[in-house]
Amino acid sequence: MQKSLFHILQPATLIVLALLPTLTWAGDSSRNTQADVLAIGLPIVAYTLTGLKRDRQGAWAATKSLGLTTVGTLALNALINKDTPTGDADDAFPSGHSAIAFSSAAFMQRRYGWRTGLPAYAVAGYVGWLRVETDEHDWADVLGGAALGIVSSTLFTQRWSDKVAFSPWIGPHGAGLVVHARW
């Protein structure tokens, strides 16, 4: 069965529509604000997708991925003590903005496929570029954050399928599990 163009573009459209207002809001402000908003926006889009798809396992996978990414970033920042290019802080490696953005993008790609992941990776790449452009990080910091985020999501995220769903039920005369399958 051939899918409609809307169905094919739906994930990309959701990502763009969710993040464009944040770019507009941050557009008159600094590029640091854009990076902040987008790094927060990508996890929000990831969680929105899990909600729209009623994907509780995906939400849990995203939570574990982002949790490991955050803990890993903070631990490496404390252990490595690398100065930012401007020298005003010693927590440059890895870039937390890049780590969170790439963790979210990797989650969306691994869970829902490249139609969803490609625009998310484009936004994550833009976040990384912004961090270098504003002298908050160098490319090694951004690549380190990207690698940490991608590895974290790879560890916890499996491909989602809407062809099989499990629904628990509880009634006055018992409880059970219903399996719904499409092919």
C-alpha positions as CSV (number, residue, x, y, z in Angstrom):
1,M,0.0,0.0,0.0
2,Q,1.4,3.4,-1.0
3,K,1.7,6.0,1.7
4,S,0.6,9.5,1.3
5,L,3.1,12.3,1.1
6,F,1.8,13.7,4.4
7,H,2.4,10.4,6.1
8,I,5.9,10.3,4.7
9,L,6.7,13.9,5.7
10,Q,4.8,13.8,9.1
11,P,7.9,13.2,11.3
12,A,10.0,15.9,9.6
13,T,7.1,18.3,9.6
14,L,6.6,17.8,13.3
15,I,10.3,18.5,14.0
16,V,10.3,21.6,11.8
17,L,7.0,23.0,13.1
18,A,8.1,22.4,16.7
19,L,11.5,24.0,16.3
20,L,10.8,26.9,13.9
21,P,9.0,29.0,16.5
22,T,11.9,28.6,18.8
23,L,14.3,29.8,16.1
24,T,12.1,32.8,15.4
25,W,11.9,33.5,19.1
26,A,15.7,33.2,19.5
27,G,16.5,34.8,16.1
28,D,16.7,38.3,17.4
29,S,18.8,37.2,20.3
30,S,22.2,35.6,20.5
31,R,23.3,32.4,18.8
32,N,23.9,31.0,22.3
33,T,20.2,31.4,23.0
34,Q,19.4,29.6,19.7
35,A,21.6,26.7,20.8
36,D,20.0,26.6,24.2
37,V,16.5,26.5,22.8
38,L,17.3,23.9,20.2
39,A,19.1,21.7,22.6
40,I,16.1,21.7,24.8
41,G,13.7,21.5,21.9
42,L,15.0,18.2,20.4
43,P,14.2,16.2,23.6
44,I,10.8,17.8,23.7
45,V,10.1,16.7,20.1
46,A,11.4,13.2,20.9
47,Y,9.0,12.9,23.9
48,T,6.2,14.4,21.9
49,L,6.7,11.7,19.2
50,T,6.6,9.0,21.9
51,G,3.3,10.5,23.2
52,L,1.7,10.8,19.8
53,K,2.6,7.2,19.0
54,R,1.6,6.0,22.5
55,D,5.1,4.5,22.8
56,R,5.8,4.1,26.5
57,Q,8.8,1.9,25.9
58,G,10.2,4.6,23.6
59,A,9.7,7.2,26.3
60,W,11.5,5.0,28.8
61,A,14.3,4.5,26.3
62,A,14.6,8.2,25.7
63,T,14.7,8.8,29.4
64,K,17.5,6.3,29.9
65,S,19.4,7.7,26.9
66,L,19.2,11.3,28.0
67,G,20.0,10.3,31.6
68,L,23.2,8.5,30.6
69,T,24.1,11.4,28.3
70,T,23.6,13.9,31.0
71,V,25.5,12.0,33.7
72,G,28.3,11.1,31.2
73,T,28.6,14.7,30.1
74,L,28.8,16.0,33.7
75,A,31.3,13.3,34.7
76,L,33.6,13.9,31.7
77,N,33.4,17.7,32.3
78,A,34.5,17.2,35.8
79,L,37.3,14.7,35.0
80,I,38.8,16.4,31.9
81,N,38.6,20.1,33.0
82,K,39.2,21.4,29.4
83,D,39.0,25.2,29.0
84,T,36.5,26.7,26.5
85,P,38.0,28.6,23.6
86,T,37.3,31.9,25.4
87,G,38.9,30.6,28.6
88,D,36.0,31.5,30.8
89,A,35.1,28.0,31.9
90,D,36.8,24.6,32.4
91,D,34.0,22.3,31.4
92,A,34.3,22.4,27.6
93,F,34.7,18.6,26.8
94,P,32.3,17.2,25.9
95,S,29.7,19.8,24.7
96,G,26.5,19.2,26.7
97,H,24.4,21.0,24.1
98,S,25.7,18.7,21.4
99,A,25.4,15.6,23.6
100,I,21.8,16.2,24.4
101,A,20.9,17.2,20.8
102,F,22.6,14.2,19.3
103,S,21.2,11.9,21.9
104,S,17.7,13.0,21.0
105,A,18.4,12.8,17.2
106,A,19.9,9.3,17.6
107,F,16.9,8.2,19.6
108,M,14.5,9.5,17.0
109,Q,16.4,7.9,14.2
110,R,16.9,4.5,15.9
111,R,13.4,4.3,17.2
112,Y,11.4,5.8,14.3
113,G,13.7,5.6,11.3
114,W,15.6,8.0,9.0
115,R,12.5,10.0,8.0
116,T,12.4,11.2,11.5
117,G,16.1,11.0,12.3
118,L,17.5,13.0,9.4
119,P,15.8,16.3,10.2
120,A,16.7,15.8,13.9
121,Y,20.3,15.2,13.0
122,A,20.3,18.3,10.9
123,V,19.1,20.3,13.9
124,A,21.6,18.6,16.2
125,G,24.4,19.5,13.7
126,Y,23.2,23.1,13.7
127,V,23.4,23.1,17.5
128,G,27.0,21.8,17.3
129,W,27.9,24.5,14.7
130,L,26.4,27.2,16.9
131,R,28.5,26.1,19.8
132,V,31.7,26.4,17.7
133,E,30.6,29.6,16.0
134,T,30.0,31.3,19.4
135,D,33.4,30.1,20.8
136,E,31.8,28.1,23.5
137,H,33.4,24.9,22.2
138,D,35.8,23.7,19.5
139,W,35.0,20.9,17.1
140,A,36.6,18.2,19.4
141,D,34.2,19.2,22.2
142,V,31.2,19.0,19.8
143,L,32.3,15.7,18.3
144,G,32.8,14.3,21.8
145,G,29.3,15.4,22.8
146,A,27.8,14.0,19.6
147,A,29.6,10.6,20.1
148,L,28.5,10.4,23.8
149,G,24.9,11.2,22.8
150,I,24.8,8.7,19.9
151,V,26.3,5.9,22.0
152,S,23.9,6.5,24.8
153,S,20.9,6.2,22.6
154,T,22.4,3.2,20.8
155,L,22.6,1.4,24.1
156,F,19.0,1.9,25.0
157,T,16.9,2.3,21.9
158,Q,15.4,-0.4,19.7
159,R,13.3,0.1,16.5
160,W,9.6,0.8,17.2
161,S,7.0,-1.2,15.4
162,D,3.3,-0.3,15.3
163,K,2.5,-3.7,13.8
164,V,2.4,-5.4,17.2
165,A,1.0,-3.8,20.4
166,F,0.3,-5.2,23.8
167,S,-2.5,-3.9,25.9
168,P,-3.1,-5.0,29.5
169,W,-6.7,-5.1,30.8
170,I,-8.3,-5.4,34.1
171,G,-12.0,-6.1,34.6
172,P,-14.3,-7.2,37.3
173,H,-13.8,-10.9,36.5
174,G,-10.1,-11.0,35.7
175,A,-7.1,-9.4,34.0
176,G,-5.0,-10.2,31.0
177,L,-2.9,-9.1,28.1
178,V,-4.3,-8.5,24.6
179,V,-1.9,-8.7,21.6
180,H,-2.9,-6.6,18.6
181,A,-1.1,-7.4,15.4
182,R,-1.3,-6.0,11.8
183,W,0.3,-7.2,8.7
